[in-house]
Amino acid sequence: MRWPRIAFLSILALLAVGFLNYTLPDRDIVRVTGTEIFRTDLSGWNRIFYASSESGSASTDIRDVRLINTTRPGDDAVVSVYRNEDTGLGWPPYFKFASQDLQAEALDLVSTSDDPQWVVVTHYGWRSNFFSAYPNAIAIRPIDDPETRLFPWMNVLILLGIGLALLAIWRLWERFEDYVIEPIVDRVAVRWAKTRDWMAGRR
């Protein structure tokens, strides 16, 4: 029973890590090269990578999606594309309602390689060419130095909070076992022993 348990726990750990990696905020230093809006069909597998329909819009599988096109610093000029859609009151709980304002901010920060304006894009999600999925931009702000080191304070605080919550739940479960489950198990074991004695003719 050891290896099935290890496999099961490993799968749970991978799912938890993947979930946190997708939903926790991340930040990239990039240069905005343009913005666009394109219509996409969300009736396939890529639907799970997009938020629910925006507030005030009809629920449909075909939707206009705002994109922010960027380039990362460096000689290789790696491109990054972010979608820009509201999360509303859904999941993840970023409570983003101003995607149009963010699109205007991104458009105002468009720059060229000759005169670059570097920005920090806060986002969540994954980029997948196969599923036509893009990370969702949450915020954007200009910076002066593309070599700026960004420490994930928010992620540290969130993970610390999750760890403390799991520790509290574990302690509560231990107390529940000590004060509720174990006494019940002991009473059942005693009654079963008495029943077996009675059935065997032992009084």
C-alpha positions in Angstrom: 0.0 0.0 0.0 3.0 2.3 0.2 3.5 3.0 -3.5 -0.2 3.7 -4.3 -0.3 6.2 -1.4 2.9 7.9 -2.7 1.5 8.1 -6.2 -1.8 9.5 -4.9 -0.1 12.1 -2.8 2.3 13.0 -5.6 -0.7 13.6 -8.0 -2.4 15.8 -5.3 0.9 17.8 -4.9 1.2 18.3 -8.6 -2.4 19.5 -8.9 -1.9 21.9 -6.0 1.3 23.3 -7.4 -0.2 23.7 -10.9 -3.3 25.4 -9.4 -1.2 27.8 -7.4 1.2 28.4 -10.4 -1.8 29.3 -12.6 -3.7 31.5 -10.1 -1.0 33.3 -8.1 0.1 36.7 -9.5 3.3 37.0 -11.5 5.1 40.1 -12.9 7.1 40.6 -16.1 9.2 43.5 -17.2 8.3 44.1 -20.9 7.9 46.8 -23.5 4.4 47.3 -25.0 4.5 47.1 -28.8 0.8 47.4 -29.4 -2.8 46.4 -28.5 -5.5 44.7 -30.4 -8.9 43.1 -30.2 -9.7 39.8 -31.8 -12.8 37.5 -31.9 -12.4 34.0 -30.6 -14.5 30.9 -30.2 -14.5 29.7 -26.6 -16.6 26.6 -27.1 -13.6 24.2 -27.0 -11.0 23.2 -24.5 -9.6 26.8 -24.3 -12.7 27.9 -22.4 -11.2 26.9 -19.0 -8.4 29.4 -19.5 -10.8 32.4 -19.9 -12.9 34.3 -17.4 -16.7 34.1 -17.4 -18.6 36.6 -19.6 -18.0 40.2 -18.6 -20.5 42.0 -16.5 -23.3 43.4 -18.7 -22.5 41.2 -21.7 -24.5 38.3 -23.1 -23.1 34.9 -22.3 -21.8 33.5 -25.5 -19.0 31.1 -26.8 -17.8 33.7 -29.3 -16.2 36.7 -27.6 -14.0 39.7 -28.4 -10.8 39.4 -26.5 -8.4 42.3 -25.8 -4.7 41.6 -26.2 -1.6 43.5 -25.1 1.5 42.7 -27.3 4.9 43.1 -25.6 8.6 42.3 -26.0 10.9 41.3 -23.2 14.2 43.0 -22.7 17.3 41.4 -24.2 18.9 40.8 -27.5 16.7 37.8 -28.4 13.6 40.0 -28.3 11.2 37.3 -26.9 7.6 38.4 -27.4 4.8 38.0 -24.7 1.1 38.3 -25.4 -1.4 39.0 -22.6 -5.1 39.0 -22.7 -7.0 41.7 -20.9 -10.4 40.7 -19.6 -12.4 41.3 -16.4 -12.4 38.7 -13.7 -15.4 40.2 -12.0 -16.5 38.4 -8.8 -15.4 35.0 -10.2 -12.2 33.0 -9.8 -9.4 33.9 -9.4 -10.6 36.6 -7.0 -8.7 39.6 -8.5 -12.0 41.7 -8.7 -10.9 43.2 -12.0 -13.6 45.3 -13.6 -11.7 48.0 -15.6 -10.2 46.0 -18.5 -11.0 48.9 -20.9 -9.1 51.3 -18.7 -6.1 48.9 -18.6 -6.2 48.7 -22.4 -6.0 52.5 -22.6 -3.1 52.5 -20.2 -1.3 49.9 -22.3 -1.9 51.8 -25.5 -0.5 55.0 -23.9 2.7 53.1 -22.9 3.4 51.8 -26.4 7.1 52.4 -27.3 9.7 51.5 -29.9 13.0 49.7 -29.6 14.8 53.0 -30.3 13.1 54.8 -27.4 11.8 52.0 -25.1 9.4 52.6 -22.2 9.7 49.5 -19.9 6.7 48.5 -17.9 5.8 45.9 -15.2 2.8 43.7 -16.2 1.1 41.9 -13.3 -0.7 38.9 -14.5 -1.9 35.3 -13.8 -2.3 32.3 -16.0 -0.3 30.5 -18.7 0.5 31.0 -22.4 -0.4 28.0 -24.5 -0.2 28.2 -28.3 -2.1 24.9 -28.6 -5.1 26.1 -26.6 -4.8 29.7 -27.8 -4.6 30.7 -24.1 -2.9 33.9 -22.8 -2.1 35.1 -19.3 -4.5 37.7 -18.1 -3.0 41.1 -17.3 -4.2 42.6 -14.0 -2.2 45.8 -13.8 0.5 47.7 -15.7 2.9 50.4 -14.5 6.0 52.1 -16.1 9.5 51.6 -14.7 12.9 53.2 -15.6 15.3 50.2 -15.4 14.5 46.9 -17.1 17.1 45.2 -14.8 14.9 45.9 -11.7 14.6 42.9 -9.5 11.0 42.1 -8.5 10.4 40.2 -5.3 7.1 38.3 -5.1 5.9 39.7 -1.8 2.3 39.0 -2.6 2.9 35.4 -3.4 5.0 34.9 -0.2 2.1 36.4 1.9 -0.5 34.3 0.2 1.5 31.1 0.6 2.2 31.9 4.2 -1.5 32.4 4.8 -2.3 29.1 3.1 0.3 27.4 5.2 -1.0 28.8 8.5 -4.6 27.9 7.5 -3.5 24.3 6.7 -1.6 24.1 10.1 -4.7 25.4 11.9 -6.9 22.8 10.1 -4.5 20.0 11.0 -4.4 21.0 14.7 -8.2 21.2 14.7 -8.4 17.7 13.2 -6.0 16.3 15.8 -8.2 17.7 18.5 -11.3 16.4 16.8 -9.7 12.9 16.7 -8.6 13.1 20.4 -11.9 14.3 21.8 -14.5 12.9 19.4 -13.3 10.0 17.1 -11.1 8.1 19.5 -13.7 8.0 22.3 -16.3 6.7 19.9 -14.0 4.1 18.5 -13.1 3.0 22.1 -16.8 2.7 23.0 -17.6 0.7 19.8 -14.6 -1.6 20.5 -15.8 -2.2 24.1 -19.4 -2.9 23.0 -18.2 -5.3 20.3 -16.0 -7.2 22.8 -19.0 -7.5 25.2 -21.2 -8.7 22.3 -18.7 -11.4 21.3 -18.5 -12.5 24.9 -22.3 -12.7 25.1 -22.5 -14.7 21.8 -19.8 -17.1 23.1 -21.8 -17.7 26.3 -19.4 -15.8 28.4 -21.0 -13.4 30.9 
